[in-house]
């Protein structure tokens, strides 16, 4: 059917361009393929090993690698190569040339381990902190104690110095005494009355070293707030790289995990320049935690200054440096004490991170409590900080460090990876980096070298034979999500000043590990959750981005290449800068629609706050609100301003349409081209969905595209809905086109099935590859896991591939046949009559095999690969050494000493029934 009532429904039509006539999938690139973080342990690499592993990764469907040197394996010290040494650069050059021949890309960390630092970071450029000492002094009392730094850890440092000295009496009156302290620490001042407390601020060092450093990378962590420190740090790379970038696509900076770095040598001067007043009289409020307005205002200014310093002195300098090398840069902003949106926007490829395991309702999805860290649950809204910054400013790629500690070591199946990847995609991310793959020399036995926190995307993984199934799925999906632009209609302001104004603590790090403190309790987060569940698509916006926004072509837009938006939402908040309100009103004046959830209560910060508060109030009063039912509405210039505690009611009033497909539990993300749209839709519910789903689009042709196998076809539509059939755990891509492509066939909808043919005849079980030894072949009267045969101890310890083979007669005809697995541990390659019918690696465990079947006798061979867990269990039980690393040796998911000897045997192979289901398609 054709879509009708286009004009009456007021829905915009879209068309697709630049797509080949017979195949609607965009062309692939290596950025569409998944990349992997490539740990170089001890940088003990050689050309033979690099060649072999890059070729293996390429054949498995990887598009690139991200080199991160790390601590090494014991016993291989002679093979270690110092970071950035001529020999190391030679290995890098070989890597990039080999990767280029394979059409792969190479990224590289600007440091070893994390956070960045190393031997080039001299004491003066190391991460800096304020050290505060207090002294009590009575009137007319001779103060004999010298004001000198007492911290023994700082004793041998040359760069510690006294920065601020301020005295306060019981009435909170102050005297700045910095110039009253002699070089030897003698105080040349005494009060005439009252009791006084002196606060002395010293410039000290955090003394943090690079964590998990590789040979040649050990040293102090960098002072990210100092431009001189940043430039000096990068000069080491200038020396190593010369005038070449050695084929590096993007230089990578890992998450900010600098602890206690809350100052920099010229912070006092920078604060005064940026905030308009001297911090010296207010040190007491900065280091205190009492609940007062003054404390909140001083700390807000302090944190805003820290944010500006890391943005301008580190991030922007890092970007300029990468561009000077004719490369891009990638950076993880989270964990830093800065405005995440501005930090992500300042780099070429913003990178987020997922850590832990998400609970999905997908039928049959394994999630054993003993194998997950229940304290660490990925949050899609945390990922949106990176994608929002990219979408708003027009960055084509948004990357993600994916699957860190997804489950316990050796227990992650590809079917568990898939929904986590989908959750990443649904946040707007489109460039996945696996965490990760470890370089292993060819002569190192199973399981090879392994990194302590990774899901094991390594060739020694017994699941490796079917990793291309997962990689192909991700590649097809990313082809779509890297096309065109994000198609989110809503901007939501992030009230960062509400966080910065907290009287608790000093510096404020926005980490993925503490979102329960700074993100979850906010009205901002509540709106993100509610609107997402209701079917609205949104990006977050910062004060700086609002100041750069314009209203053009009936939409709000920050950057020419970035997204365009129908409405700006300001959630309930306490603090809003008067300058930001004025920028918002300017947008409305020019035609924008704005929703306030509440009236802003105050301005942040201390400088002239009463004057600025009056400016905020005066600007607010220019909005001519009128009561309109449950809303307050105002025409403001050419635009509209609404105020309502119920944001969805305000969106309905503005006729901002939500995607109603979320009402049945589907999740989606949209992309738009110059004249077209893509929908990526996922069914993470426990139920099968087979119905027409409504979409906010129209066109003369709608096509469905299956990212798991590449199938495509023209969909059935009715008015503004499209027919989909999605089982629990499946996904689909919808393409809307105004220009029909008659070469595309119809989508094959299943209209009926016949009684399944149960393959319950005897099976032959043999073992193809794996270890520690191949179990003996077996004849099975009924299908069962090979781990059921407890009398054969080799089956309990085997990790690898077992092959189930049988023959059957087929006399029935059908449009197709679905091979359905009851239980599969964990993935399989299916061969029918000697032909490769494909891989089964994700839920639901099914595959279409009709074109490989014939009338009469058929032979089916199912090559099942299991987890690494049973073999690791065996090795630990027999005390076979396999983990022997410097720095951190090996830990389990709870960061305790790893020991698999008491693990239960993980079921392996096939169990339950295998059915061959005849299916019939609609005509």
C-alpha positions in Angstrom: 0.0 0.0 0.0 1.0 3.6 -0.5 1.1 6.2 2.3 -1.9 8.4 2.0 -3.1 11.7 3.4 0.4 13.3 3.3 -0.8 16.9 3.3 -3.6 16.5 5.8 -1.3 14.8 8.3 1.2 17.6 8.1 4.1 15.2 8.0 7.3 16.1 6.1 8.3 13.8 3.3 11.9 12.7 2.8 13.8 11.0 0.1 17.2 9.2 -0.1 20.0 10.2 -2.3 23.3 8.6 -3.3 22.2 5.1 -2.6 22.8 2.4 -5.2 19.6 1.3 -7.1 19.7 -2.4 -6.3 21.1 -2.3 -2.8 20.0 0.4 -0.3 23.0 -0.2 2.0 25.5 2.7 2.0 29.0 1.7 1.0 31.2 0.5 3.8 34.3 2.1 5.1 36.8 1.0 7.7 35.2 3.5 10.2 31.9 1.6 9.8 33.6 -1.6 10.9 34.3 -2.0 14.7 37.7 -1.0 15.9 39.5 -2.4 18.9 41.8 -1.0 21.5 45.1 -2.9 21.0 47.1 -3.3 24.1 50.8 -3.6 23.5 52.0 -5.3 26.7 55.5 -4.0 27.4 55.5 -2.9 23.7 57.1 -6.3 23.2 56.0 -6.4 19.5 57.8 -7.5 16.4 57.1 -7.3 12.7 56.1 -10.9 12.3 53.6 -10.8 15.2 52.2 -7.4 14.1 51.7 -8.7 10.6 49.9 -11.8 11.8 47.6 -10.1 14.2 46.6 -7.3 11.9 45.8 -9.8 9.2 43.8 -11.9 11.7 41.8 -8.8 12.8 41.2 -7.7 9.3 39.9 -11.1 8.3 37.6 -11.1 11.3 36.0 -7.8 10.2 37.9 -5.2 12.2 38.4 -1.8 10.6 41.1 -0.5 12.7 43.1 -0.6 15.9 43.9 1.9 18.7 47.4 1.3 20.1 47.8 1.7 23.8 51.1 0.5 25.3 50.7 -1.0 28.7 52.6 -2.9 31.5 54.3 -6.1 30.3 54.4 -9.8 30.9 57.1 -11.2 33.2 59.8 -13.2 31.5 59.7 -11.1 28.3 61.6 -8.1 29.6 64.3 -8.5 26.9 61.6 -8.0 24.2 60.3 -4.8 25.8 60.6 -1.6 23.6 60.7 1.8 25.3 57.8 4.0 24.3 58.6 6.5 21.5 62.1 5.2 21.1 63.5 4.8 17.5 62.8 1.1 17.7 59.2 1.7 18.9 58.6 4.2 16.1 59.9 1.6 13.6 57.2 -0.8 14.9 54.6 1.9 14.6 55.6 2.6 11.1 55.4 -1.0 10.2 52.0 -1.2 11.8 50.5 1.7 9.9 51.9 0.5 6.6 50.6 -3.0 7.1 47.2 -1.6 8.3 47.0 0.6 5.2 47.6 -2.5 2.9 44.7 -4.1 4.7 42.6 -0.9 4.4 42.6 -0.6 8.2 43.1 2.5 10.2 45.4 3.1 13.2 44.9 5.4 16.2 47.3 5.8 19.0 47.2 7.0 22.6 49.3 10.0 23.5 50.8 8.2 26.5 51.0 4.8 28.1 48.4 3.6 30.6 46.3 6.4 32.0 45.9 9.3 32.7 48.5 10.8 30.4 51.9 11.6 31.7 55.3 10.1 31.6 59.0 10.7 32.0 58.8 14.0 30.1 56.6 15.5 32.8 59.0 17.3 35.0 58.0 18.3 38.5 56.9 21.8 37.5 54.4 20.3 34.9 53.0 17.5 37.1 49.5 17.4 38.4 49.1 20.1 41.0 47.1 20.4 44.2 46.4 23.0 46.9 47.6 22.1 50.3 46.0 24.1 53.1 47.4 24.4 56.6 45.6 26.3 59.4 47.0 28.1 62.4 45.3 29.8 65.4 46.6 33.1 66.8 45.4 35.2 69.7 45.6 39.0 70.0 49.0 40.5 71.0 50.4 36.9 70.9 53.7 36.5 69.3 53.2 33.9 66.6 56.4 31.9 66.7 55.5 29.1 64.4 56.8 29.4 60.8 54.3 29.1 57.9 56.1 26.4 56.0 54.8 23.2 54.2 54.6 20.3 56.6 53.6 17.6 54.2 56.5 15.1 54.3 55.5 13.7 50.9 56.3 17.1 49.4 59.5 17.5 51.3 62.0 16.8 48.4 60.0 18.8 45.8 61.5 22.0 44.4 58.4 23.6 43.1 56.2 23.8 46.2 55.6 27.4 47.3 53.3 29.5 49.5 50.5 30.9 47.4 47.9 32.5 49.6 47.8 33.4 53.3 44.5 34.8 54.8 43.4 35.3 58.4 39.8 35.2 59.6 38.4 36.3 63.0 35.3 35.1 64.7 33.2 37.7 62.9 34.5 36.4 59.6 36.5 39.5 59.0 39.6 38.8 57.0 43.1 40.1 56.4 45.1 38.9 53.4 48.6 38.3 54.8 50.4 36.7 51.8 52.9 39.6 51.6 53.4 39.5 55.4 55.2 36.1 55.3 59.0 36.2 55.0 60.8 33.7 52.8 61.7 31.6 55.8 58.0 31.4 56.8 58.1 34.0 59.5 54.8 35.9 59.9 55.2 39.7 60.3 51.7 40.4 61.7 49.7 40.0 64.9 46.1 40.9 65.6 45.1 43.6 68.0 41.9 41.9 69.2 39.9 38.7 68.9 40.9 35.1 68.0 42.1 34.6 64.4 42.6 31.5 62.2 45.1 31.6 59.5 44.6 29.7 56.2 47.8 29.1 54.3 47.6 27.7 50.8 50.6 26.0 49.3 51.1 24.9 45.7 51.9 21.2 46.0 51.9 18.2 43.7 49.5 15.3 43.6 52.5 12.9 43.1 50.3 10.7 41.0 52.1 8.5 38.5 50.8 7.1 35.3 48.7 4.0 36.0 49.5 0.8 34.2 52.5 2.5 32.4 54.5 0.7 29.7 58.3 0.7 29.6 59.4 4.2 28.8 56.1 5.7 29.8 56.4 5.8 33.6 56.3 9.2 35.3 54.2 12.0 36.8 50.6 12.7 35.6 50.3 15.9 33.6 48.9 19.2 35.0 45.9 19.5 32.6 45.2 23.0 33.7 48.6 24.5 32.6 49.1 25.4 28.9 52.9 25.3 29.3 52.7 21.8 30.8 50.5 20.6 27.9 52.8 22.1 25.2 55.9 20.7 26.9 54.3 17.3 27.1 53.5 17.2 23.4 57.0 18.3 22.4 58.2 14.8 23.2 55.9 13.5 20.4 57.1 16.3 18.1 60.6 15.0 18.6 59.6 11.3 18.0 57.3 12.0 15.0 59.2 14.8 13.3 57.3 16.2 10.4 55.3 12.9 9.9 52.2 11.6 11.6 53.4 8.0 10.8 50.0 7.2 9.4 48.1 7.8 12.6 44.4 8.7 11.9 43.7 10.1 15.4 45.6 10.6 18.6 43.8 9.4 21.6 43.5 10.8 25.2 41.9 8.4 27.7 39.4 9.4 30.5 40.5 11.9 33.1 41.4 9.9 36.2 43.7 12.4 37.9 43.1 12.3 41.6 43.5 15.3 44.0 44.6 17.7 41.2 42.7 20.8 42.2 45.0 23.7 41.5 47.7 24.9 39.1 50.6 27.3 39.7 48.9 30.4 38.3 45.4 29.5 39.4 45.0 32.6 41.6 45.8 34.9 38.7 43.7 33.0 36.3 40.7 33.1 38.7 40.9 36.8 39.1 41.2 37.4 35.4 38.2 35.1 34.6 35.9 35.7 37.6 36.6 39.4 38.3 37.8 39.2 41.9 40.7 38.0 44.0 40.1 34.6 45.6 42.5 35.2 48.5 39.9 36.7 50.9 37.6 33.7 50.3 39.9 30.7 50.7 38.1 29.7 53.9 34.9 29.2 51.9 36.6 27.2 49.2 38.1 24.7 51.5 35.0 24.5 53.9 31.9 22.3 53.6 29.4 24.3 55.6 26.0 24.8 53.9 26.0 28.5 53.1 25.2 30.6 50.1 28.7 32.1 50.2 30.4 28.7 50.1 28.3 27.6 47.1 29.0 30.8 45.2 32.8 30.7 45.7 32.9 27.0 44.8 30.9 27.6 41.7 33.4 30.2 40.5 36.3 27.9 41.4 34.8 25.0 39.4 33.9 27.1 36.4 37.5 28.3 36.4 38.8 24.8 36.5 36.5 23.9 33.6 37.7 26.8 31.5 41.4 25.9 32.2 41.1 22.3 31.2 39.2 23.2 28.1 41.4 26.0 26.9 44.8 24.9 28.2 44.6 21.2 27.6 41.8 20.1 25.3 42.0 22.9 22.7 45.8 22.8 22.6 45.6 19.0 22.2 43.3 19.5 19.2 45.5 22.1 17.6 48.5 19.9 18.1 46.8 16.9 16.4 45.8 19.1 13.5 49.4 20.3 13.1 50.3 16.6 12.5 47.6 16.4 9.9 45.7 14.0 12.1 42.5 14.0 14.2 42.2 13.7 17.9 39.9 11.6 20.1 39.3 12.4 23.8 37.3 11.1 26.7 36.0 14.1 28.7 34.3 12.2 31.4 35.9 12.1 34.8 37.2 15.6 34.4 36.1 18.7 36.5 34.8 20.5 33.4 31.7 21.0 31.4 31.6 17.7 29.6 29.7 19.1 26.6 32.2 21.8 25.8 35.1 19.4 26.3 33.7 16.8 24.0 32.9 19.5 21.4 36.5 20.7 21.4 37.8 17.5 19.8 37.4 15.8 16.5 36.0 12.5 17.8 34.3 12.7 21.2 34.6 9.3 23.0 32.3 8.0 25.7 32.7 4.8 27.7 30.5 1.9 28.9 31.4 0.0 32.0 29.5 -3.0 33.3 26.3 -4.8 32.3 22.8 -3.6 31.5 19.7 -5.6 32.4 17.6 -6.3 29.3 14.3 -8.0 29.1 15.3 -10.0 26.0 14.0 -13.6 26.1 16.7 -16.1 26.9 19.5 -13.5 27.5 22.0 -14.8 30.0 23.0 -12.5 32.9 24.3 -14.5 35.8 24.6 -12.5 39.0 27.9 -14.1 39.9 29.4 -12.9 36.6 28.5 -9.2 36.7 29.2 -6.2 38.8 25.8 -5.0 40.0 27.2 -1.7 41.1 28.2 -0.7 37.6 25.3 -0.3 35.2 25.8 1.6 31.9 23.5 4.6 31.5 22.4 5.6 28.0 22.0 9.2 29.2 25.7 9.4 30.3 26.6 8.4 26.7 24.5 11.3 25.4 27.0 13.9 26.6 29.4 12.8 23.9 26.8 12.2 21.1 25.1 15.5 22.0 28.3 17.5 21.6 29.1 15.8 18.3 25.5 16.2 17.0 25.3 19.8 17.8 28.7 20.8 16.5 28.6 18.5 13.4 31.3 15.9 14.3 30.6 12.9 12.0 32.1 10.3 14.3 31.3 9.6 18.0 33.2 6.7 19.5 32.8 4.5 22.5 35.2 2.5 24.6 32.9 -0.5 24.7 32.3 -3.6 26.9 34.8 -2.9 29.7 34.0 -5.4 32.4 30.8 -6.5 30.7 31.0 -9.8 32.6 33.6 -11.8 34.4 36.6 -12.8 32.4 36.1 -15.5 29.8 32.3 -15.6 30.3 31.1 -13.1 27.8 29.3 -14.4 24.7 28.6 -12.5 21.5 24.9 -12.7 22.2 25.5 -10.7 25.4 27.6 -8.1 23.6 25.0 -7.4 21.0 22.3 -5.6 23.1 25.0 -3.6 24.9 26.2 -2.5 21.5 22.6 -1.6 20.5 22.3 0.5 23.7 25.4 2.4 22.6 23.9 3.0 19.2 20.6 4.1 20.6 22.5 6.9 22.5 23.7 8.3 19.2 27.2 6.7 19.2 28.3 5.4 15.8 32.0 4.3 16.1 32.5 1.4 18.5 35.9 0.5 19.9 36.1 -2.9 21.6 37.8 -3.1 25.0 39.9 -4.9 23.9 42.5 -7.0 22.1 45.9 -7.7 23.5 48.9 -8.3 21.3 50.4 -11.7 21.9 53.6 -13.2 20.4 53.0 -16.2 18.2 54.9 -18.6 20.6 52.8 -17.7 23.7 50.4 -20.5 24.5 46.7 -20.2 25.2 45.1 -17.9 26.4 47.9 -15.6 25.3 48.6 -12.2 26.9 45.5 -10.7 28.4 44.5 -7.3 29.8 43.0 -7.3 33.3 39.7 -5.4 32.6 38.8 -6.4 29.1 36.2 -8.5 27.4 38.5 -10.8 25.4 38.3 -9.9 21.8 41.4 -11.9 21.1 42.1 -14.6 18.5 42.7 -17.1 21.3 39.1 -16.7 22.4 37.3 -20.0 21.7 34.4 -17.9 20.4 36.6 -16.3 17.7 35.4 -18.4 14.8 32.1 -16.6 14.9 33.2 -13.1 15.8 32.6 -12.0 12.2 28.8 -12.4 12.8 29.0 -9.8 15.5 31.4 -7.6 13.6 29.2 -7.7 10.4 26.2 -6.6 12.5 28.0 -3.7 14.0 29.5 -2.7 10.6 26.1 -2.6 8.8 24.5 -0.7 11.7 27.4 1.8 11.7 27.1 2.3 8.0 23.7 3.7 8.6 24.5 5.7 11.8 27.5 7.3 10.1 25.3 8.5 7.2 23.8 12.0 7.1 23.1 13.8 10.4 21.5 13.1 13.7 17.7 13.8 13.5 16.9 14.8 17.1 14.3 17.5 17.5 14.9 18.7 21.0 17.7 20.5 22.8 17.9 20.3 26.6 20.0 22.7 28.6 22.4 21.1 31.1 22.2 23.1 34.3 25.9 22.6 35.2 25.9 25.5 37.6 23.5 23.6 39.9 26.3 21.0 40.2 29.0 23.6 40.6 27.2 25.4 43.3 27.2 22.4 45.7 28.8 23.4 49.0 30.2 19.9 49.3 33.8 19.0 48.3 36.1 21.1 46.3 36.9 20.0 42.7 34.0 18.2 41.0 34.7 15.3 38.6 31.9 14.2 36.4 32.6 10.5 36.3 30.7 7.6 34.9 31.2 5.9 38.2 29.5 8.5 40.3 26.5 9.4 38.2 24.2 8.4 41.1 25.5 11.6 42.9 25.7 14.2 40.2 23.3 13.1 37.4 20.5 10.8 38.7 19.0 13.0 41.4 18.4 16.0 39.0 15.3 17.2 37.3 17.5 17.3 34.2 18.0 13.5 34.3 14.3 12.9 35.1 13.4 14.8 31.9 15.9 12.8 29.9 14.4 9.6 31.0 10.8 10.5 30.6 11.1 12.1 27.2 13.2 9.3 25.9 10.7 6.7 27.0 7.9 8.8 25.5 9.5 8.8 22.1 11.3 12.2 21.9 14.8 12.5 20.6 17.1 15.0 22.2 20.6 16.4 22.6 22.0 18.2 25.6 23.3 21.8 25.2 25.7 23.9 27.2 25.8 27.6 28.0 28.6 28.2 25.5 26.7 26.4 22.7 23.6 28.4 23.5 25.6 31.6 23.1 26.7 30.4 19.6 23.2 29.2 18.5 21.1 30.9 15.8 17.5 30.5 14.7 17.6 29.8 11.0 15.2 28.0 8.6 12.7 27.5 11.5 15.2 25.7 13.6 17.8 26.3 16.3 21.3 25.5 15.0 24.7 26.0 16.6 27.0 24.9 13.8 26.5 24.8 10.0 27.3 21.1 9.9 25.5 20.3 13.1 21.9 19.3 13.9 18.9 21.6 13.8 16.3 21.6 16.5 12.6 22.5 17.0 12.7 23.5 20.6 15.0 24.3 23.6 14.0 23.0 27.0 15.4 24.5 30.2 14.6 22.0 33.0 13.9 22.9 36.6 17.0 24.5 38.0 18.3 26.9 40.7 21.0 28.7 38.9 21.1 30.3 35.4 23.6 32.9 34.3 21.9 36.1 33.2 24.0 36.0 30.0 22.5 32.5 29.2 19.0 33.8 29.8 19.6 36.7 27.5 21.0 34.4 24.8 17.9 32.2 25.1 15.6 35.2 24.8 17.5 36.4 21.8 16.8 33.0 20.2 13.1 33.3 21.0 13.1 36.9 19.7 14.2 35.5 16.3 11.6 32.8 16.2 12.7 29.9 18.5 10.4 28.0 20.8 11.6 27.6 24.4 10.1 25.7 27.3 11.0 26.5 30.9 10.1 24.0 33.5 10.4 26.6 36.2 11.5 30.2 36.8 15.3 30.4 37.3 15.9 31.2 41.0 19.3 32.9 40.9 22.5 33.6 39.1 25.6 31.5 40.0 28.9 32.8 41.3 30.0 35.6 43.6 31.1 38.6 41.5 28.5 41.3 41.5 25.9 38.6 42.0 23.2 41.0 43.4 23.6 43.2 40.3 23.5 40.2 38.0 20.5 38.7 39.9 18.6 41.9 39.1 19.6 41.6 35.4 18.3 38.0 35.5 15.0 39.1 37.1 14.6 42.0 34.7 15.2 39.8 31.7 12.7 37.3 33.0 10.0 40.0 33.5 10.2 40.8 29.8 8.4 37.5 29.0 4.7 38.3 28.8 3.4 35.1 30.2 -0.3 34.4 30.2 -2.1 31.5 31.8 -3.3 29.0 29.1 -4.8 26.0 30.9 -2.0 24.2 32.7 0.6 26.2 30.8 1.9 29.7 30.9 2.6 30.8 27.3 4.0 33.9 25.8 4.7 35.3 22.3 8.2 36.7 22.4 9.2 38.5 19.3 8.8 36.0 16.5 9.0 33.0 18.9 7.2 31.3 21.7 8.1 30.8 25.4 6.2 28.3 27.6 6.5 27.5 31.2 5.2 24.3 32.6 6.3 21.7 35.2 5.0 19.1 32.7 7.4 19.3 29.8 5.5 16.8 27.6 2.3 19.0 27.8 4.3 21.9 26.6 5.7 19.9 23.7 2.2 18.8 22.7 1.1 22.4 22.8 4.0 23.3 20.4 3.0 20.3 18.2 6.4 18.6 18.6 5.6 15.1 17.7 6.9 12.1 19.6 7.6 8.7 18.0 4.7 6.6 19.3 6.5 3.3 18.6 8.0 3.5 22.1 4.5 2.9 23.5 5.0 -0.8 22.6 8.5 -0.9 24.0 10.6 -0.4 20.9 13.6 1.9 21.0 15.0 3.9 18.1 17.5 6.5 16.8 17.0 8.5 13.6 19.4 9.9 11.0 18.6 12.2 8.1 20.2 12.8 4.8 19.6 15.8 2.6 16.4 14.2 1.5 15.9 11.1 3.5 15.6 9.4 6.8 16.8 6.2 8.5 15.3 4.7 11.6 17.3 2.2 13.6 14.8 0.2 15.7 15.5 -2.3 18.4 13.2 -4.7 20.3 14.6 -5.1 23.8 11.3 -6.3 25.1 10.6 -9.9 26.0 7.8 -10.2 23.4 7.5 -10.6 19.7 6.3 -7.5 17.9 4.4 -8.1 14.7 2.2 -5.1 13.7 2.1 -1.8 12.0 4.2 0.7 13.9 3.6 4.5 13.6 6.5 6.7 12.4 6.8 10.5 12.0 7.6 10.3 8.3 6.2 9.8 4.9 7.3 9.0 1.4 6.5 7.1 -1.6 8.6 4.1 -0.6 9.6 2.5 2.7 12.2 -0.2 2.8 13.3 -2.5 5.6 16.9 -3.5 6.1 18.2 -6.2 8.4 21.6 -5.3 9.9 22.2 -8.9 11.0 22.2 -10.5 7.6 22.0 -7.6 5.1 18.5 -8.5 3.7 16.4 -5.7 2.4 13.0 -5.1 0.8 10.1 -2.7 0.3 7.8 -2.7 3.4 4.1 -2.7 3.6 2.8 0.7 4.8 -0.6 2.1 5.8 -1.0 5.8 6.2 2.0 6.8 8.4 2.8 3.3 9.7 5.0 0.5 8.5 4.6 -3.2 9.2 7.4 -4.8 11.1 8.0 -8.3 12.5 10.6 -8.3 15.3 11.3 -11.1 17.7 12.7 -10.4 21.2 16.3 -9.2 20.8 16.0 -8.3 17.0 16.6 -5.0 15.3 15.6 -3.5 12.0 16.6 -0.4 9.9 13.8 1.5 8.1 14.6 3.7 5.1 12.0 6.2 3.9 12.3 7.5 0.3 10.3 10.0 -1.7 11.6 8.5 -5.0 10.7 4.9 -5.4 13.3 2.4 -6.5 11.5 -0.3 -8.3 14.5 -2.6 -8.4 14.2 -3.3 -4.7 12.2 -6.4 -4.1 9.3 -6.7 -1.6 10.2 -7.5 2.0 9.4 -11.1 2.9 6.9 -11.1 5.7 6.1 -14.4 7.4 2.4 -15.0 7.0 2.3 -18.6 8.3 4.2 -21.6 9.5 3.7 -25.3 9.4 4.4 -27.8 12.2 8.1 -27.8 12.9 10.3 -30.7 11.9 12.1 -31.7 15.1 15.6 -33.0 14.4 15.5 -35.6 17.2 17.3 -38.3 15.4 20.8 -39.4 16.5 23.7 -36.9 16.1 27.4 -37.5 15.8 29.6 -35.2 17.9 33.2 -34.6 17.0 35.7 -31.9 18.1 37.4 -29.7 15.6 39.8 -27.4 17.4 40.5 -26.2 21.0 42.0 -27.6 24.1 43.5 -28.5 26.4 42.8 -31.7 24.5 40.2 -32.7 22.0 37.5 -35.0 23.6 36.7 -38.2 21.9 33.9 -38.4 19.3 30.5 -39.4 20.5 27.2 -40.7 19.1 24.2 -39.0 20.7 20.8 -40.5 20.9 19.5 -37.1 21.8 20.9 -33.6 21.4 22.8 -32.5 24.5 25.8 -30.3 25.6 29.1 -32.0 25.5 29.6 -31.0 29.1 26.9 -33.5 30.1 29.4 -36.3 29.6 31.0 -36.0 33.1 32.6 -39.4 32.8 34.8 -37.9 30.1 36.8 -35.3 32.0 38.2 -33.8 28.8 34.7 -32.5 28.0 34.6 -30.5 31.3 37.7 -28.6 30.5 37.4 -28.2 26.7 37.1 -24.8 25.2 36.9 -24.8 21.4 34.6 -26.0 18.7 32.5 -29.2 18.7 30.7 -30.3 15.6 27.2 -31.8 15.7 26.3 -33.7 12.5 23.2 -35.5 11.4 21.1 -36.3 8.3 17.4 -36.1 7.7 14.9 -36.4 4.9 12.9 -33.5 3.7 9.7 -34.0 1.6 7.9 -30.8 2.5 7.9 -27.6 0.4 7.8 -24.1 1.8 8.9 -20.6 1.0 11.7 -20.9 3.4 12.8 -22.9 6.5 14.0 -21.5 9.8 16.5 -23.5 11.8 15.7 -22.7 15.4 17.9 -23.6 18.3 16.4 -24.2 21.7 19.7 -23.6 23.6 23.0 -22.7 22.1 26.2 -22.5 24.1 27.4 -20.1 22.7 27.6 -19.6 18.9 27.6 -21.7 15.8 28.4 -22.0 12.1 25.8 -23.9 10.2 26.7 -26.0 7.1 23.9 -27.7 5.1 24.8 -30.1 2.4 28.4 -28.8 2.5 27.4 -25.2 2.0 28.0 -22.4 4.6 24.5 -21.3 5.7 25.8 -18.7 8.1 26.5 -18.0 11.7 24.1 -18.2 14.7 25.5 -16.0 17.5 22.7 -13.8 18.8 19.2 -14.1 20.2 16.8 -15.4 19.0 19.1 -18.3 18.0 17.6 -18.8 14.5 18.7 -18.7 10.9 17.0 -19.0 7.5 18.3 -22.0 5.7 15.7 -22.8 3.0 17.9 -22.1 0.0 20.5 -24.7 1.1 18.0 -27.5 1.5 16.9 -30.0 -1.1 14.2 -32.6 -1.4 15.2 -35.9 0.1 18.3 -36.5 2.2 20.0 -33.5 3.7 23.1 -33.3 5.9 23.5 -30.7 8.6 26.6 -29.8 10.4 26.6 -27.4 13.3 30.0 -26.2 14.5 29.5 -24.9 18.0 32.1 -22.7 19.8 31.9 -22.3 23.6 33.3 -19.9 26.2 37.0 -19.9 27.3 35.8 -20.4 30.9 36.1 -24.2 31.2 39.6 -24.3 29.9 40.7 -21.5 32.3 39.0 -23.4 35.1 41.1 -26.4 34.2 44.3 -24.4 34.1 43.7 -22.9 37.5 42.7 -26.2 39.0 46.0 -27.7 37.7 48.0 -24.6 38.6 49.1 -24.1 35.1 50.7 -20.6 34.9 49.0 -18.3 32.5 48.8 -14.9 34.3 52.2 -13.4 35.1 52.2 -9.7 34.6 54.0 -6.7 36.0 51.9 -3.8 37.5 48.5 -5.4 38.1 48.7 -9.1 37.6 45.1 -10.3 37.1 41.9 -9.6 39.0 38.3 -10.7 38.8 35.3 -8.5 38.2 35.4 -7.3 41.9 39.1 -6.4 41.6 40.1 -9.3 43.8 42.7 -12.0 43.0 41.5 -14.0 40.0 40.9 -17.7 40.6 38.7 -19.8 38.3 39.4 -23.2 40.0 36.0 -23.1 41.9 33.9 -22.1 38.9 31.0 -24.3 37.8 31.5 -26.0 34.5 29.8 -23.7 31.9 27.4 -25.7 29.6 28.8 -26.1 26.2 27.3 -27.1 22.9 23.6 -27.7 22.0 20.7 -28.5 24.2 17.0 -29.0 23.9 15.4 -29.3 20.5 16.5 -28.1 17.1 13.5 -27.3 14.9 13.2 -26.8 11.2 10.2 -24.6 10.8 8.5 -24.3 7.3 7.5 -20.7 6.8 5.3 -19.0 4.1 5.7 -15.4 3.0 3.0 -12.9 2.1 2.5 -12.6 -1.6 
